């Protein structure tokens, strides 16, 4: 204390310095109001405060005994002392990290009387370290690139360095379970301890430590002349460019350290502040709080373990917590994503939906960390896109233009933009922008010839068009400043925080702008607000008639361009003046058609396969483009989780084949290599198992339910189910053809059977199936059956249901509607099928049951194929009969083929 008091005598803020000295002398007070605390009730939810396992209790007991020996907490006592309020301790375990004991002062109510506004904390982060490193690279680039070294120190048991005030000690105690010797009547006995030092779990502990630690940093900076020391909680860090090292004696060992790190350690020893020798690291490259900093190259990236852990966290959030994760899970994920922004700043528009979800006014739910919070499609899509962007191995270059603050005067080009919902020619919206470059003024205008509902959308799309035009025309420009007079658009681009609405897909536009920066390195753009009266030329470009704008042409000064904007990619109409559409339109159309060539469910599986490959490649530090060796290893690892690998490889081929076209070997060569083929064959043998076939529906079961449906008192829901069951059986349909998918992303209105396509009578039924997976040309097929190949009661039930359906819902819209006017999902139909007919049936039971029924009735093979909409002989796999009959069917098929050839 003597040394500390002497060194703090020169501090410029003496009242604050005296308060810290008084706290070190008399003890720290945790900003508590002094009012009695009210313990929380669990409200039917168990708090994780009481250790649930013997392993946790043993861990807590060992730690408490160690702290008693160090003099941090009092020896145990049994009797209760009036005025003491007890806290319980639990163990917080996280994968890959050591367990930590937490004093649960939330449940006891102690933290409720500590106002969080009285405990503000500001800590240094790796971002501050990178700012210092960037400054050093600009100030002395040669020295920084040659001798710069990053270093860090870790304070040992930081919170236990602070002794609490005696009034606080007389108020707060902890309960600890002690294991009793073998043969005792009870296994565990609770004993009491008084905490003499600050606890991990008190709301004010970080604030108190930050205040004390900042005084240590001031002493090191102004008395030991250490330049720019930084601290994040108990981790000290800095950059040394002296190029010299010093020796230090610690715990009997002589160790070498960079000069600044050694001076910091000596000052901490002088103040009797303990630090850990094992965590005193330094070097040109160093991992600090999970971020790999290269001091000499001036780059930063996530460490391999930290990156793998972040991807695992995102996957766990999407798969392990259902659709309604707890608020604490959301906050934990948001903390990880916010930390990743240090080295991935361009994913901010993808991270913002998570932050926006937590900032919604949920009332008391924000205070209940166990409250459920729903996620949505936007968040799931954003998190999946984040995983893809995390796959980029390029580290963050702190000398990059986008990492450097620059002003308006330093911009290489300034673009003025404006838009209007109604231009003067009355054809719709108008866009306009201009910029000056190398003494020439370039002006652009567009008449999309359509009306837009939102001016924000018009302004934002003008900003994006101006940005892309500048990138294409000015490839050497590094700093682009765009001035816009629409505040919401400026805010969206400036912060990356934007949401899509019905008439304004602002978030998609912001993402497009950020992705343009991501794929063009050494480039940055800013969007700032400009007053409307200072933006008159851009306003004229967006509003005036085209004829008036052409009159402004003055030689080569004016460059005009008309751009067509479409809601989706489509080619411009061919005309004699321009026989072919622009190449960018063709490229956009090609990409759009390629993305829609696959079914939504197939595309989703392909994306899952790509994520599995990127996660695998990052885990083992492999190249993102597979080789024979890495692909065979991926197949071996993937077969531990799936039974079939060919679908995964098809997904990888869809994404990776275009990237490997000009490489040697390309994707096809890698895929067909001997090493990969042998691994696949071995996996097939390893995972070989007998196929589980669906049990066919029986005609007598359906007839029993048809008789129930023909009863006059039968309700609509029963009639609806039986009619679908009959169609499923006699049309050899899958359950997915008469229902909609459970996954909302996989639903396609083009596959829905519509009511207007039905032609029905009491003796026949026919409906058009507009599109199926095995009908890529949209030629369509039909559900068809008559009483001549079934029985009159079945067609009568379907006709009765159609009359009831028309009375409820009319002749427009989908065919299969329940009593609420909604289409049933596949899972709900299969559940009802299992409940009413038996658990052995599945969604394919009707298809195989119908095929078996027709073959037993002697229906011609070609007729069965047409009824079941089969394109090949795959229908034979659906027949569930004895082998002798199957043999007879094959024999008959061969004879029919010979007769056909003879004719």
ABEGO torsion letter per residue (X at the ends): XAAAAAAAAABABAAAAAAAAAAAAAEBBAGBAGBBBBBBBAGGBBBAABBABAAAAAAAAAAAAAAAAAGABBBBBABBBBGBBBBBBBBBBBBGBBBBBBBBAAAAGAAAABBAAABBBBBBBAAAAAAAAAAAAAABAAAAAAABBBBBBBBBGAAAABBBBAAAAAABBBBBBBBBBBGBABABBBBBBBBABBBBGBAAAAAAAAAAAAAAAAAAAAAAGBBGBBBBEABBBBBBAAGBBBBBBBGGBBBBBBAAAAAAAAAAAAAGBBBBAAABBBEABBBBGGBBBBAAAGBBBBBAAAAAAAAAAAAAAAAAAEABBBAAAAAAAAAAAAAAAAABAAAAAAAAAAAAAAABBAEAAAABAABBBBBBAAAAAAAAAAAAAAABABBBBAABAAABBBBAAABABBBBBBBBABBAAGAEBBBBBBBBBGGBBBBBBBBAGBBBABAAAAAAAAAAAAAAAAAAABAABABBBBBBABAAAAAAAAAGBBBBBAABBAAAAAAAAAAAAAABBGBBBBBBBBBAAAAAAAAAAAABBAAAAAAABBEAABBBBBBBBBABBBBBBBBAABABBBAAAAAAAAAAAAAAABBAAAAAAAAAAAAAAAAAAAAAGBBABBBAAAAAAAAAAAAAABABAAAAAAAAAAAAAAAAAABOBBAAAAAABAAAAAAAAAAAAAABBBBBBBBBBBAAAAAAAAAAAABAABBAAAAAAAAAAAAAAAAGBBAAAABBBABAAABBAAABBBAAABBBBAABBBBBBABBAABAAGAEBBBBBBAAABBAAAAAAAAAAAAAAAAAAEABEBABBBAAGBBBBAAAAAAAAAAAAEAABBAAAAAAAAAAAAAAAGBBAAAAAAAAGBABAAAAAABBBBAAAAAAAAAAAAAAAAAAAAX
